[in-house]
Amino acid sequence: MGAAALAWIDKMITMKFLYLLVPLAPLAGAIVAGLAGRAIGRAGAHGVTILSVLVSFLASCVILADVLNGNTFNGSVYTWLTSGDTRLEIGFLIDRLSALMMVVVSFVSLMVHVYTIGYMAEDPGYQRFFSYISLFTFSMLMLVMANNFLQLFFGWEAVGLVSYLLIGFWYTRPSAIFANLKAFLVNRVGDFGFVLGIALILAHFGSLDYATVFGAAPAAAGQTIELFGGTPWLLLSVICICLFIGAMGKSAQFPLHVWLPDSMEGPTPISALIHAATMVTAGIFMVARMSPLFELSQTALSVVLAIGAITAVSMAFVAITQFDIKRVVAYSTLSQLGYMTAALGASAYSAGIFHLMTHAFFKAVLFLGAGSVIIALHHEQDMRRMGGLRRYLPITYLTVLVGALANAGLPPFAGFFSKDLILEAVHASATPGAAFAYWLLVAAVFAGGVYSFRLVFMAFHGKPRFDTAHPPHESPLVVTVPLVLLAIPSVGAGWLIGEVVFGGYFGSSIVQKFAGEYHGLWAFMAHGVTTLPFWLALGGASLAAYLYLLRPDLPKRIAIAFGPLYALVERKYGFDELYQWLFAGGARAIGTGLWKGGDERTIDGVMVNGSARLVGWISGVVRLAQSGLIYQYAFAMIFGVLAVMTWFVFLAPRT
Amino acid sequence: MTHTVPLLSYAIWVPIVAALLVLAAGGDRNAPVQRWLALAGSITGFVVTIPLYLNFRLDVAGMQFVELAPWIQQFNIHYHLGVDGISLLFLMLNSFITILVVISGWSVIENRVGQYLASFLVLSGLLNGVFSALDAVLFYVFFEATLIPMFIIIGVWGGPNRVYAALKFFLYTLAGSLLMLIALLYLYGKSGGSFAILDWHQLPLPLEAQKWLFFGFLLAFAVKVPMWPVHTWLPDAHTEAPTGGSVVLAAILLKLGAYGLIRFSLPILPDASRDLAWFMIALSLVAVVYIGLVALVQNDMKKLIAYSSISHMGFVTLGFFVFNALGLEGALVQMISHGFVSAAMFLCVGVMYDRMHTRMISDYGGVVNTMPKFAALMMLFAMANSGLPATSGFVGEFMVILGAMKANFWIAFAAATTLIFGAAYTLWLYKRVIFGAVANEHVAGLKDLNGREFLVLGLLAAAVLWMGVYPLPFTEVMHASVNELLRHVALPKI
């Protein structure tokens, strides 16, 4: 064994240590801040969690560099359980996809941790908040680092739990605890599908390990199962659609999107971290991770594409009608998630992940910027009471402007590259339904231009509509520094398109079917500005400028002119009311019916108490035995047992 | 395989002897002495089960730590004990829960303290007897005898409607066990005068006879599980029982029915079990879905958790009858986990009841404001009850769903609805009771957990997390016995 080999072993041990360090450091931070929060105080809580996430971020960077040098890892950490011939493990898969996600997650998380110092400064639940967001970081990292479906599901549910805890962070507010229950239950509907998909995988592939399943999948491509008598279904289509239902819950795709807007009840830092940049993209990540399976099912891809396109366009139009600044950003997130999903449906996994990355930055900026406005205005979220803020909050204004430009997809900002790529991919896609999806997405681009700049113009331009006697002040450094640090990649992350998408960055970590013609950054931009989507985005932005800068009287008149249609969009197409009535009300009605009609009237009323009455009638004859003394009953039982035993001992047939 | 130290006898008799000592310590004047005696007895009772785990041989499918002595020789009845991978963990769970019950009643029970504690200790010994008996008569005696202390616990320390509840409990169980007795007698005759359960496992029986016996056993065991539609005694028994009674009822007594199915019905009547699997699966799924919906609309916290118990036990019977290792071991894991989680949920209600003297959800709201430590622990248990990964509640449900999918997609589909229903009724309960603004002056005056309550709930929290994060130590003791059982069930014995 040579020195080189020894050095190699040494290196492997070190890297494995780093892999463990990435998720466990935030977990340790969460435990310390959660259990010893009072002892270590506020500074202690943010100190220990920020340090732990910083460690995690640095380790992720080292790992990314290592992965780029060609060192990937796929191995088990420990065996979770065994049963029959099933073996379920906890393990890591470190490749280019997971390494990229680790860096994005830990970076955004770090920024949000720092920002929180400012945003939550006045809150009595300060330590608890830091504990939760570190716990979230741990969970999300476990999710992206998983090398098997069990751990994926573990992370999946754990981020859902933290999301639940954080939406309901201000637990005395009725709207917050309604929203967190709603979020959890809607996600559970998705998880229901997800679990069935996982169970199907185990039942048919005998393993939950990614590599094993992906290796066996091509051989199972033609396999069918019968769900309804006589109709064979392609096994992989059923599996992929089940898995995708999970993604629809977590990534808030139509029609399971209803929880995300309400999740804005949580403090703004978590809206940025969980409900924009990271957790909600878990569904996108999962489908990309499962690309070897989805590639084998044209049906599943069509479903994914259609759902993504519908989400993108329907939510973009809702965003135009909202006045709560956070809700505008929330609906914009839904729309952007729709783009990512559509990209997956078009088999452009790398484009979807690329948009996930750029979106993580620019959406975090928009949310944290909105949060900065909200604290400056003492928790005012209604844009009708903002206006002209750019003079008071110059740094916030500039960073939000960057975020809006990126969100609308205007060059050279990050969102332009990833969004344009998705549109190109869907345009070129052979997935059935791609043409339909393309036009929906193009319409969504126009709406995206409108709502992005509507937000900027309503909040930051025009005349102040708040009390100028107490002018708002720019937020402290702990708020503005993360904003600036996130604004930088919101400008520049798109320029990595050559490396990330076309440079074969993802290698074998996801299926690469997207081979666009790429001739460099400038050519890409030059081509982009000649296509329809660019002009639509610009048109949308111009329309917003006209409506909200030049003719601020018009929007209200338009709303009135389009009365019922506008009301439908503004009320989010009525899904909340429908679900509340159909599912929440329906389940309670059925439950009450079964309880009163089934348990009480039929089982107890007829069967049990009927027999009891019969017994009561008989025992009327032997009432003397009913002394009402418990110990007599007890002894009667013992004697009864003895009598029965005597009976069988003497009288039972013996052979 | 015999063992030099009669550990199983210790597990049965140590708590019972401790109970006698507690009673001998006199009346309520000596309550403090009785409490410490009971605590020492329950801890000793648990400690003697630890060597069972440590010396348990993972490669042995059959009975271990066997004790065999003649009892009533002329009828061939033996004092015959032993544990395998299926029963081992239940002895430990039972002995562990007994400690918690003793501690949780420490300052709450003030009248007839000695009798209260002695009842639980006797019950604990008898339950260990049920889980280790290998002679049918011995099993029957222990099985029936457990009713007596439970009956007394509900009847003496129970709530206002305890007479109705106790009567219902009594009638249901009596109706069930009589048929089991007939089944046992039949098998005694058929086997040529043997009460050895393990001999019966090898006994050839025609299908028709197997089916009759199956229903005979089923009625006794289904009432105990309880399976739909013979479950309606449980919500009443739970609401009237004192906290400790609810804890043991949910954590251990409900396991007797499921244990009976796996010790008697499956191995003695494999052909009938296979033939009637569809029926058992159907009843189990009704329990999961129907009871899940009923749980959603309960106004009484204890009733809600009782219904949730029935729904969770549906997973146990479902896992038994899909006939694969994941399903069976998943069912056993679910039984252990349910022991922790349901005990914890009832203790949580007990903690609130001791302060507020009401179980009605509408009397609460905003408890988190005054009891943050309690709220945090109850959140963990609520999540475990909803089957969240990294808690014990996930492991069994997940395994059973995986096992069910191997049998049929739609069975797994119906079972997986628990992800939605379980979360809905548990978290809606949590929302209404714990979250929100302080609802009234009673809630405003609540004191957070005291040291004893914190200890009890903390121990359960540790168990719930351990089993969720690293369930391997729980499942690996089961493998040999479960695989042997599955092999045995697959062979026709007509």
Interface residues (C-beta under 8 A of the other chain):
Chain A: Y78 T79 W80 L81 T82 S83 G84 D85 T86 F153 F154 E157 A158 L161 Y164 L165 G168 Y171 T172 P174 I177 F178 L181 F184 L185 R188 V189 D191 F192 V195 L196 I198 A199 L200 L202 A203 I225 L227 A587 R588 I590 G591 T592 L594 W595 G598 D599 I603 D604 M607 V608 S611 A612 V615 I630 Y631 Y633 A634 M637 I638 V641 V644 M645 F648 V649 A652 P653 R654 T655
Chain B: I72 F75 V137 Y140 V141 E144 A145 L147 I148 F151 I152 G155 V156 L167 K168 F170 L171 Y172 A175 L181 L185 Y188 G189 K190 G192 G193 P229 T232 W233 Y290 L293 V294 A295 L296 V297 Q298 N324 A325 L326 E329 G330 G366 V368 N369 M379 M383 L388 P389 A390 F394 V395 F398 M399 I401 L402 A404 M405 K406 F409 W410 A412 F413 A416 T417 L419 I420 F421 A423 A424 L427 W428 K431 I434 F435 G436 A437 Y470 P471 L472 F474 T475 E476 H479 N483
